[in-house]
Amino acid sequence: MKRLFILALLIGSTGCTNEFTGTQYGEALTLSTPTELTALLESPAEFVGERVQVEGIVQEVCSQRGCWMDIAVDNLSEKIQVKVEDDVIIFPVSAKGKKARVEGIVQVFDLTEQQVEAAAKHRAEDQGQTFDPESID
């Protein structure tokens, strides 16, 4: 079974800051110290249900509604998905490639192979890309 890691931001208690422009989306960040993204990825079970703040490079942004973005550590090989409810925060596609700091509640979803494939297909469609089942990592 594949595991999909998602840092889900809750309505009314979300925050995201673009470090290059200082632009803030959602409410102000409340935590003073970020959690290392690599620590979150190495031991996600330790953080489930906890509010964390992480920073990294925005790798992808939902081009349809701006409702999610992937944030990666500096080497871009490890990432999490930051997801908000539609229209609560709209992450701009222009954030791609920029450093961001986000805060929210950690959720980990265990998905079947079929669910992973369906999510990847939906994501490709959202991005206007052709879905390739071989591209699922």
N, C-alpha and C positions, 0 to 999 in steps of 0.2 A: 504494500500500500504506500502510495506517495504521500508526502506531507506538504501542505501549502501553508506558509507562514504569512499571517496578515496582522499588521498592527492596525487595529480598527479604532478610529476616532469617534468618540461619542458626541451626539448632538448636544449643543449647549456647553460643552467642556472641551472644545477642540482648539487647537492652535497650530499654526504653521508660519514660519518666518523664512523668507528668502534672504539669505545672508548677504548676497551681493547688492540687493537694492534696498533691503530693510523692509520690504513690503510684507505686511502681516495679513493672514487670512484666518478668519474665525476669531475666537477670543484670545486674549493674551496668554502666553505660556506661563505656567505657574511654578514649574520645577526649576531649581537653580543649577542643577548639575545634570548633564546628559548621561545616559547609559551608553556604554560602548556598543555599537551595532553588532560587532563580532561577538560580544558576550551574550547578547540577546539571541543571536543565531545559534550559538554553541549550546545554550541551555534554555530554550524557550519555555519549558515547563516551569522554571523558577519564576517567570515573570507573568504567567497567565493571570488575568484579572487585575494586574497591577498597572498603575499609571506610570508611564515612562516617557522620557524625552530622548530622542535620538537625532543625530545629524548625519548627513551624507549627501551624495550627489543624486539629483533627480535623474533617473535613467529613462523612464517612460511616463507619460501622462495620458489619461483617457481623452481621446480626441473628440468623443461624442458629447460628453457631459462634464468632463473635468472632475469626475467623482472619485477617481483614484490616481495614485502615482506610485511608482516604484522608486525606492531610495536604496542606493547601494553604498557599500563601504568604498573607500578610495580606489581599490583595485577593481571595482565594478563586478567582481565575480560572485559576491554574496549580496543578496538584496531582500528587502521586505516590501510588502505592499501596504500602502496607507490608503484606507478606504473610508469615505464618508457617505452618508445618505445623499441621494441625488438632490442637487440644488441647495444643500446646506453650506458647502464651501465649493467653489468652482476653481479647481487648480488650473492655471493657464498652461497651455502647451508650451509657451515660451519659457517655462521653468525648466524644461529639459536641459540637462547639462550643467545646471546651476546647483550650488550648495544650498541645502534647506535644513531647518531644524523643526521637528514635529513632535507633538506630544499627544498621547492618547492611551487607551487601554489595550493591552496585548490580548489577542485571541489567537489560538492555534486551531486550525481545522484539519482533521484527518479525512482525506478524500479517497474514494476508490479510483482506480485507473480510469474508469469511464467518466467520473466527475471531473478529474483533472483534464481529460481530453475535451469534455464539453466546455469547461471554463477557458481552456486555451483557444478553442474554436471561437467562442463568444468574444474573447479578447482580440483575436485577430480581426474579426469582423468589425469590432468597435474602432480598430486602428486602420481600417480600410486595407487590410493585408489579406493575402491568400493563406489559408490555413494549411499547414504541413504537419501531419501527425508525428513525423520524425523529428520535428523541432522541439518537442516537449522535453524539458530537462528535469 
